[in-house]
Amino acid sequence: MKRQIPFELIYQTAALVAALILVHLVYITVVRPNADAILEEQAALAAAGEPYVQDRSLYVVLRDYEQESCFVLMIWALAIMGFKARLSLRERSLLQQDVVQVSEGMSVLPEDTREYARAIQALPEDAQNFLLPRALMAALQRFASTRNVQDASEAVKNVCESESDRLDSELSMVRYIAWAIPSIGFIGTVRGIGEALGQAYRAVEGDISGVTTSLGVAFNSTFTALVISIILMFFMHNLQLIQERLVLDVQTYSDQRLLRHLQVRNA
């Protein structure tokens, strides 16, 4: 049988391509033309010997390739996190429904588990793969086989713990991007300092324009990368908060809506 490519992999690849195209289009049409115009104007004023105030234009700060790469990675990471946040919010919507309809005061016996399992199996196919239905199904199946409430509770706990580990591991790509962005900024720093050192002889002769331009590359790339990293980490921690709350709320739902109603008849 042919193995289908996971939809999430297709989405991440498409998001990376879209980020590359979008950011590069903005750079070649807006950022670099404006930055080049500003730098040419300042160079002309400097060559004429006229006094001028060198404005720290945002276009100049963002014009280099390191900053462009950082924005591509930021948009890619935000797209990945948006996808995962949407899934978590869809799963959370199930918490507002009576997936297992157990009224207050009712008891669920091991013989009744098949009936309640049918209600979970009646959910749409994609919803059955959500955390809440899987946890409830695991509890019902364990209770039916062992006739032990504690075992059913352990089944819910195990499902939630494995889901928590899975969600955490799936954020590895986002963590890598969050690490890579400052690293790219430091690459720009090294490149700018290297170019400045290569033009040190011109500074000795009195022309410091090349040195200042290269140092500008160094500081601008680091500044941009660190700001983007701060923004990205903010969204990543909020995504982790959403996912952790989902797991905890599923455990609470399972306990209040199902586990506390489980009961075994005394022989």
Residue pairs with C-beta under 8 A, 6 or more apart in sequence:
8 83
11 79
11 83
12 76
12 79
12 80
12 83
12 173
15 75
15 76
15 79
15 80
15 83
16 72
16 76
18 79
19 72
19 73
19 75
19 76
19 79
20 72
22 75
23 68
23 71
23 72
23 75
24 68
24 72
27 63
27 68
30 59
31 59
31 62
31 63
32 59
32 63
34 57
34 59
35 57
35 59
35 60
35 62
35 63
36 63
38 55
38 57
38 59
38 60
39 60
39 213
42 52
42 54
43 209
45 52
46 52
46 209
60 216
60 220
61 67
61 220
61 223
61 224
62 68
62 71
62 220
62 224
63 220
64 188
64 217
64 220
64 221
66 184
66 185
66 187
66 188
66 191
66 221
66 224
66 225
67 188
67 220
67 221
67 224
67 225
69 184
70 181
70 184
70 185
70 224
70 225
70 228
71 228
73 177
73 180
73 181
73 184
73 228
74 177
74 181
74 228
74 231
74 232
76 177
77 173
77 174
77 177
77 178
77 232
77 235
77 236
78 232
78 235
80 173
80 174
81 174
81 235
81 236
81 239
84 167
84 170
84 171
84 239
84 243
85 239
85 242
88 239
88 242
88 243
88 246
89 242
90 130
91 130
91 131
91 132
91 246
92 246
92 249
94 127
94 130
94 132
94 133
95 132
95 249
95 250
95 253
98 257
99 119
99 120
99 123
99 132
99 133
99 136
99 257
100 116
100 119
100 120
100 136
100 257
100 258
101 119
102 108
102 116
102 257
102 258
102 261
106 261
107 261
107 262
107 263
108 116
108 143
108 258
108 261
108 262
108 263
109 263
109 264
109 265
110 143
110 144
110 147
110 264
113 140
113 141
113 143
113 144
114 144
116 136
116 140
116 258
117 137
117 140
117 141
120 128
120 133
120 136
120 137
120 140
121 128
123 133
127 133
128 134
131 159
131 160
131 163
131 246
131 247
131 250
132 250
132 253
132 254
134 159
134 163
135 155
135 156
135 159
135 160
135 250
135 251
135 254
136 156
136 254
136 258
138 155
138 156
138 158
138 159
139 152
139 153
139 155
139 156
139 254
139 258
139 259
139 262
140 152
140 258
141 155
142 148
142 151
142 152
142 154
142 155
143 149
143 151
143 152
143 262
146 152
147 264
148 264
149 259
149 262
149 263
149 264
152 259
152 262
153 255
153 259
156 251
156 254
156 255
156 259
157 251
160 247
160 250
160 251
163 247
164 243
164 244
164 247
167 243
167 247
168 240
171 236
171 239
171 240
174 232
174 236
174 239
175 236
177 232
178 229
178 232
178 233
178 236
181 225
181 228
181 229
181 232
182 225
182 226
182 229
184 221
184 225
185 221
185 222
185 223
185 224
185 225
185 226
185 229
186 221
186 222
186 225
187 221
188 217
188 218
188 220
188 221
188 222
188 225
189 218
189 219
189 221
189 222
190 218
191 217
191 218
191 221
192 214
192 215
192 216
192 217
192 218
192 219
192 221
193 214
193 215
193 218
194 214
195 210
195 214
195 217
196 210
196 211
196 214
196 215
196 218
198 214
199 210
199 211
199 214
200 211
202 208
202 210
202 211
203 210
203 211
